[in-house]
Amino acid sequence: MKRSEIKKEVKKRYGQLAEKGSSCCPDYSCCDIGYSIEEIKDLPSDISEFSLGCGNPVALADIRKGETVLDIGSGGGLDVFLASKKVGPEGKVIGLDMTEQMVEKARKNAIKGNYNNVEFKLGEIEDIPVKDNSIDLIMSNCVINLVPDKEKAYREIYRILKPGGRFVISDLVTEKEVDESIKNNPEKLVACVGGALTEKGYIGAIKKSGFKNVNILKKSSMVVSRVKVLSETIKGEKG
Ligand SMILES: C[S@@+](CC[C@H](N)C(=O)[O-])C[C@H]1O[C@@H](n2cnc3c(N)ncnc32)[C@H](O)[C@@H]1O
């Protein structure tokens, strides 16, 4: 599939999911409940039941009071809202998503949950509408696999992090290269497996962007849309 077709398909399918407002795990979703009851028990059910991620970056990111955090591909906003408690009123959490319906849904959720230190922006990861060197932590949950140009995505992440800033990102990778029939299948693509790189390719794209101390914090294997994949949460630092 061409890059422009991939993005069109992703926007269409995730737009439909946002409008449907259903809970996690439709046929083609890459979602996995990576949250403990304790973490989500105080959230309105509209928020806690709408998770399309494949890990729990918030739990592993050691988020501190006062930090400025950006969640890329924020969907309905679950990770943004979890992080908002951790940064406290003196911090800020921004969600970014390219699908209008997702941004609308997240903004409504913010009002419903009375979150005052969050903001949702419409925009693309390949061209993040945020200033250079301005973010302490970038997180993301099952999104970069959907981005056709992963190196560009990681270059943008590098650009907007403050010196010494970090990313903690959960994503799917494959053990071995998936074949062309999977790569070109729109269902597998939106299910987060068609565009997934191998672990080696993924870590390579991160390192090429300039990050140091790149580590896999958590790894588990799973089957998504009948493809065996690894869910990994990876951390890296801007030197
Ligand atoms: C699998 S969902 C994950 C949503 C959320 N992170 C979660 O855990 O529930 C992927 C999200 O990434 C967004 N997305 C995909 N490609 C994107 C891109 N290039 N730029 C911005 N957002 C993107 C989609 O619109 C969708 O909301």
The ligand as an ORCA input file, in Angstrom:
! r2SCAN-3c Opt
* xyz 0 1
  C      -4.183      1.861     18.020
  S      -4.810      3.447     18.320
  C      -4.098      3.792     19.915
  C      -4.777      4.916     20.635
  C      -4.275      5.193     22.053
  N      -2.846      5.392     22.070
  C      -4.661      4.082     23.000
  O      -3.773      3.462     23.604
  O      -5.862      3.848     23.159
  C      -3.823      4.425     17.213
  C      -4.109      5.941     17.231
  O      -3.037      6.586     16.543
  C      -3.537      7.570     15.687
  N      -2.549      7.734     14.600
  C      -2.145      6.795     13.715
  N      -1.217      7.290     12.875
  C      -0.999      8.582     13.264
  C      -0.149      9.628     12.778
  N       0.650      9.441     11.734
  N      -0.185     10.834     13.412
  C      -1.034     11.028     14.474
  N      -1.871     10.086     14.951
  C      -1.860      8.864     14.376
  C      -4.882      7.012     15.229
  O      -5.730      8.037     14.776
  C      -5.381      6.333     16.497
  O      -6.128      7.202     17.306
*
